[in-house]
């Protein structure tokens, strides 16, 4: 028998006018995969035995600044919101903090702190049996007319998506990536398919576009503030703390499996990249053009959604902009579901301000995927009967 090679056909894949479900992921969705909660990140920065983190001169200077300006005792640390808010106060006022810390130096320390936080979170490793992978498996089998808004910087959800690519779905990050354009200096390994243009579709395949809107940025996005473009490094989220910059990695040759590291700079103008994450702070800078675009896309998806499912998100005080986003755009007839094993009255009141009859599932994300996700995806609008708190 002669084997027949499959050749893809370039085809537009379109979104439906409405979205059956919008999933909103908070930190509680990633904690089971090993991602640290915000309250634990400073502890990891100060108490880690990671050689790169403990020997970095810049990391040591950031730790010194925090120790001099906040009370730390018996492994009790300030919140990330408090530290970033402190940086932002001096920066917004253009004030220094004595001879040692000029405004310029405070700006530098804040940027270094963002990269250290990036470093700590990027050390999280997903697993092939993760809840995110189970989530995508159910999506692929039941209903792909969904979208996702994530508050998380980590890439565990993105990495688990390979279960769907390319036969079932393509990720739409909802921002313009320089990877789409195949510039000469971007290795083919980092090329990316733009799902808003014709995409390769193989015979008997039916891929759908799925929006993954990471409104606070992502560890695998690098931003060039010269050409104002974003490079997606899908499989590389690391920061080198000795240089406080990004590294790229290649094999030395086809014959040599040795990995060679090099400084990752913008392929268009040679500029060094910045992180593209919005730090947790009561004073948030949301004017970045890429972040603006993401909030516009999130607003569209909220308005289009027949159901919204919040997973592991508690509307922290520093996220007043997220509450405003949903208050402005959530339709009155949209079903709202909340998945959280640690529900309390404060969390419930936050959601009751959004919806008259929110449905609370007091269980872990993994339990929800096992017990309820299939039914929720199958169920037509306003037919769900899960009204008992606890998800029973």
FENTACOR-V147027 format. One record per residue. RES is the residue in one letter. SS is DSSP state (2 for helix, 1 for strand, 0 for the rest). Layout:
RES&SS / RES&SS
This chain:
X&0 / X&0 / X&0 / X&0 / X&0 / X&0 / X&0 / X&0 / X&1 / X&1 / X&1 / X&0 / X&0 / X&0 / X&0 / X&0 / X&0 / X&0 / X&1 / X&1 / X&1 / X&1 / X&1 / X&1 / X&1 / X&0 / X&2 / X&2 / X&2 / X&2 / X&2 / X&2 / X&2 / X&0 / X&0 / X&0 / X&0 / X&2 / X&2 / X&2 / X&2 / X&2 / X&2 / X&2 / X&2 / X&2 / X&2 / X&0 / X&0 / X&0 / X&2 / X&2 / X&2 / X&2 / X&2 / X&0 / X&2 / X&2 / X&2 / X&2 / X&2 / X&2 / X&2 / X&2 / X&2 / X&2 / X&2 / X&2 / X&2 / X&0 / X&0 / X&0 / X&1 / X&0 / X&0 / X&1 / X&0 / X&0 / X&0 / X&2 / X&2 / X&2 / X&2 / X&2 / X&2 / X&2 / X&2 / X&2 / X&2 / X&2 / X&2 / X&2 / X&2 / X&0 / X&0 / X&0 / X&1 / X&0 / X&0 / X&0 / X&1 / X&0 / X&2 / X&2 / X&2 / X&2 / X&2 / X&2 / X&2 / X&2 / X&2 / X&2 / X&2 / X&2 / X&2 / X&2 / X&2 / X&2 / X&2 / X&2 / X&2 / X&2 / X&0 / X&0 / X&0 / X&0 / X&0 / X&0 / X&0 / X&0 / X&2 / X&2 / X&2 / X&2 / X&2 / X&2 / X&2 / X&2 / X&2 / X&2 / X&2 / X&2 / X&0 / X&0 / X&0 / X&1 / X&1 / X&1 / X&1 / X&1 / X&0 / X&0 / X&0 / X&0 / X&0 / X&2 / X&2 / X&2 / X&2 / X&2 / X&2 / X&2 / X&2 / X&0 / X&0 / X&0 / X&0 / X&0 / X&1 / X&1 / X&1 / X&1 / X&0 / X&0 / X&0 / X&0 / X&1 / X&2 / X&2 / X&2 / X&2 / X&0 / X&0 / X&0 / X&0 / X&0 / X&0 / X&2 / X&2 / X&2 / X&0 / X&0 / X&0 / X&0 / X&0 / X&0 / X&0 / X&0 / X&1 / X&1 / X&1 / X&0 / X&0 / X&0 / X&0 / X&0 / X&0 / X&1 / X&1 / X&1 / X&1 / X&1 / X&1 / X&1 / X&0 / X&0 / X&1 / X&1 / X&1 / X&1 / X&1 / X&1 / X&1 / X&1 / X&0 / X&0 / X&0 / X&0 / X&1 / X&1 / X&1 / X&1 / X&0 / X&0 / X&0 / X&0 / X&0 / X&0 / X&1 / X&1 / X&0 / X&0 / X&0 / X&0 / X&1 / X&1 / X&1 / X&1 / X&1 / X&1 / X&1 / X&0 / X&0 / X&0 / X&0 / X&0 / X&0 / X&0 / X&1 / X&1 / X&1 / X&1 / X&1 / X&0 / X&1 / X&0 / X&0 / X&0 / X&0 / X&0 / X&0 / X&1 / X&0 / X&1 / X&1 / X&1 / X&1 / X&0 / X&0 / X&0 / X&0 / X&0 / X&0 / X&0 / X&0 / X&0 / X&0 / X&0 / X&2 / X&2 / X&2 / X&2 / X&2 / X&2 / X&2 / X&2 / X&2 / X&2 / X&2 / X&2 / X&2 / X&2 / X&2 / X&2 / X&1 / X&1 / X&1 / X&1 / X&1 / X&1 / X&1 / X&0 / X&0 / X&0 / X&0 / X&0 / X&2 / X&2 / X&2 / X&2 / X&2 / X&2 / X&2 / X&2 / X&2 / X&2 / X&2 / X&2 / X&2 / X&0 / X&0 / X&0 / X&0 / X&0 / X&1 / X&1 / X&1 / X&1 / X&1 / X&0 / X&0 / X&0 / X&0 / X&0 / X&2 / X&2 / X&2 / X&2 / X&2 / X&2 / X&2 / X&2 / X&0 / X&0 / X&0 / X&0 / X&0 / X&0 / X&1 / X&1 / X&1 / X&0 / X&0 / X&0 / X&2 / X&2 / X&2 / X&2 / X&2 / X&2 / X&2 / X&0 / X&2 / X&2 / X&2 / X&2 / X&2 / X&2 / X&0 / X&0 / X&0 / X&0 / X&0 / X&0 / X&0 / X&0 / X&0 / X&0 / X&0 / X&0 / X&0 / X&0
